[in-house]
Amino acid sequence: MSEGVKHLSDYETGTRYRATVVSSERITEESAAEEVREIVLDVDREDFAYDLGQSIGVVVPGEDSFGDHHHFRLYSVADLPERGADDRPRIKICVRRCFYVDEYSGERYPGVASNFLCDRRSGDSFLITGPFGPPFELPEDPDADLILIGSGTGIAPFRVFVKQLYRNVPERRGRVWLFHGARTGLEMIYRNDAVDDFVQYYDRDTFEAFEAFSPRPSWGERIAWDGAIRERGEQLWEMLGDPRTRVYVAGLEQMLEELDEVFAELAGSDKEWERRKAELRAGGRWVELVY
Ligand SMILES: Cc1cc2nc3c(=O)[nH]c(=O)nc-3n(C[C@H](O)[C@H](O)[C@H](O)COP(=O)(O)OP(=O)(O)OC[C@H]3O[C@@H](n4cnc5c(N)ncnc54)[C@H](O)[C@@H]3O)c2cc1C
């Protein structure tokens, strides 16, 4: 599934329903430059059901590039479903407050949807659609290993995926290797001092988490995946060689290029990695959720 190749205008947004904010909490530390909030929503649709890895569409007021009077954006569902007020479906999303920098003027404009969402407070409501996107499938074989590579808010669908695996799939024995990328430790979500969701799995023999940061974040340098990945290169390559292993990648699209460079090193050449990745993709063993 590469959600990145589907254009936003291809989504069916006609069926909309109301979501009411139950709470909105900042989950990056106050000292971090980036603001990411976890927003809890009660959904006015009794039969709202989503699968792991899917996103909701948010329809907010504002012009979009097609001159429409609404602005449509997608957000991954970041937790297992619960029941909220009046037994309505309750979901969580995590939203990074985004800004768009005009490449000619250098001026910084607030992103419409993310700022709208980050400014909502409990009791506010807005329209949502979906859920959308092919789900993250659990391998049928309980011994299959999973390699999860997420950066920034791309960690959100993995938070719910890992929770599901360790809570609700007791027969699983395969390893879960989580590679978690962020520009700095302060921008790491669900694994910082404010909220550390993954800490509960550290004592599981099968779970391991590895971090990757940008060496010079204030210079806009990219995340150095090579340290975390190269250090375990041999083992990773071995895991990829097992036909049961699946790799899920989620986050900003630019991470694909960064990962290609590191994996090409493990493969021995760009060409060999290209071939191998195409094979993994075709077999549904390399799955991307990028934006
Ligand atoms: C399948 C899918 C799932 C997504 N899940 C999430 C999610 O769980 N949480 C989330 O915050 N966003 C997520 N996004 C991105 C989200 O849909 C919006 O693109 C984002 O919030 C910016 O929208 P905007 O209207 O505020 O600003 P825009 O004007 O559309 O964009 C502002 C700028 O921010 C950049 N940008 C967009 N998203 C991010 C991001 N997450 N981190 C860093 N820079 C970004 C854009 O490239 C642009 O330069 C997802 C996108 C897709 C396609």
The ligand as a Tripos MOL2 file, in Angstrom:
@<TRIPOS>MOLECULE
LIG
   53    58     1     0     0
SMALL
NO_CHARGES

@<TRIPOS>ATOM
      1 C1         -2.0740    8.6430    5.1060 C.3       1 LIG1
      2 C2         -1.6330    9.8830    5.8610 C.ar      1 LIG1
      3 C3         -1.5550    9.8630    7.2530 C.ar      1 LIG1
      4 C4         -1.1390   11.0060    7.9520 C.ar      1 LIG1
      5 N1         -1.0610   10.9450    9.3110 N.ar      1 LIG1
      6 C5         -0.6620   12.0460   10.0010 C.ar      1 LIG1
      7 C6         -0.5840   11.9950   11.4380 C.ar      1 LIG1
      8 O1         -0.8700   10.9610   12.0720 O.2       1 LIG1
      9 N2         -0.1980   13.1270   12.0820 N.ar      1 LIG1
     10 C7          0.1410   14.2920   11.4130 C.ar      1 LIG1
     11 O2          0.4770   15.2850   12.0740 O.2       1 LIG1
     12 N3          0.0840   14.3430   10.0600 N.ar      1 LIG1
     13 C8         -0.3260   13.2760    9.3510 C.ar      1 LIG1
     14 N4         -0.4250   13.3370    7.9840 N.ar      1 LIG1
     15 C9         -0.1520   14.6440    7.3280 C.3       1 LIG1
     16 C10        -1.4470   15.5200    7.3460 C.3       1 LIG1
     17 O3         -2.4300   14.9090    6.5190 O.3       1 LIG1
     18 C11        -1.2460   16.9390    6.8130 C.3       1 LIG1
     19 O4         -0.5650   16.8640    5.5830 O.3       1 LIG1
     20 C12        -0.4690   17.8290    7.7650 C.3       1 LIG1
     21 O5         -1.1280   17.9620    9.0100 O.3       1 LIG1
     22 C13        -0.2760   19.2360    7.1650 C.3       1 LIG1
     23 O6         -1.5500   19.7620    6.8070 O.3       1 LIG1
     24 P1         -1.8430   21.2960    6.9420 P.3       1 LIG1
     25 O7         -3.1350   21.6050    6.2570 O.co2     1 LIG1
     26 O8         -1.7190   21.7670    8.3660 O.co2     1 LIG1
     27 O9         -0.6360   22.0340    6.2150 O.3       1 LIG1
     28 P2         -0.1490   22.0140    4.7100 P.3       1 LIG1
     29 O10        -0.2460   23.4130    4.2280 O.co2     1 LIG1
     30 O11        -0.8110   20.9500    3.9330 O.co2     1 LIG1
     31 O12         1.3920   21.5650    4.9500 O.3       1 LIG1
     32 C14         2.3130   22.3610    5.6740 C.3       1 LIG1
     33 C15         3.7300   21.8010    5.5520 C.3       1 LIG1
     34 O13         3.9570   20.7380    6.5020 O.3       1 LIG1
     35 C16         4.5840   19.5890    5.8830 C.3       1 LIG1
     36 N5          4.0840   18.4180    6.6360 N.ar      1 LIG1
     37 C17         2.8900   17.8180    6.4780 C.ar      1 LIG1
     38 N6          2.7190   16.8180    7.4260 N.ar      1 LIG1
     39 C18         3.8250   16.8060    8.1850 C.ar      1 LIG1
     40 C19         4.2090   16.0400    9.3250 C.ar      1 LIG1
     41 N7          3.3810   15.1230    9.9090 N.pl3     1 LIG1
     42 N8          5.4440   16.2970    9.8760 N.ar      1 LIG1
     43 C20         6.2490   17.2520    9.3260 C.ar      1 LIG1
     44 N9          5.9170   18.0480    8.2550 N.ar      1 LIG1
     45 C21         4.7190   17.8410    7.6870 C.ar      1 LIG1
     46 C22         4.1090   19.6690    4.4510 C.3       1 LIG1
     47 O14         4.9940   19.0150    3.5950 O.3       1 LIG1
     48 C23         4.1000   21.2020    4.2100 C.3       1 LIG1
     49 O15         5.3840   21.6500    3.8870 O.3       1 LIG1
     50 C24        -0.8100   12.2110    7.2570 C.ar      1 LIG1
     51 C25        -0.8990   12.2290    5.8580 C.ar      1 LIG1
     52 C26        -1.2930   11.0890    5.1610 C.ar      1 LIG1
     53 C27        -1.3720   11.1510    3.6450 C.3       1 LIG1
@<TRIPOS>BOND
     1     1     2 1
     2     2     3 ar
     3     2    52 ar
     4     3     4 ar
     5     4     5 ar
     6     4    50 ar
     7     5     6 ar
     8     6     7 ar
     9     6    13 1
    10     7     8 2
    11     7     9 ar
    12     9    10 ar
    13    10    11 2
    14    10    12 ar
    15    12    13 ar
    16    13    14 ar
    17    14    15 1
    18    14    50 ar
    19    15    16 1
    20    16    17 1
    21    16    18 1
    22    18    19 1
    23    18    20 1
    24    20    21 1
    25    20    22 1
    26    22    23 1
    27    23    24 1
    28    24    25 2
    29    24    26 1
    30    24    27 1
    31    27    28 1
    32    28    29 2
    33    28    30 1
    34    28    31 1
    35    31    32 1
    36    32    33 1
    37    33    34 1
    38    33    48 1
    39    34    35 1
    40    35    36 1
    41    35    46 1
    42    36    37 ar
    43    36    45 ar
    44    37    38 ar
    45    38    39 ar
    46    39    40 ar
    47    39    45 ar
    48    40    41 1
    49    40    42 ar
    50    42    43 ar
    51    43    44 ar
    52    44    45 ar
    53    46    47 1
    54    46    48 1
    55    48    49 1
    56    50    51 ar
    57    51    52 ar
    58    52    53 1
@<TRIPOS>SUBSTRUCTURE
     1 LIG1         1 GROUP 0 **** ****
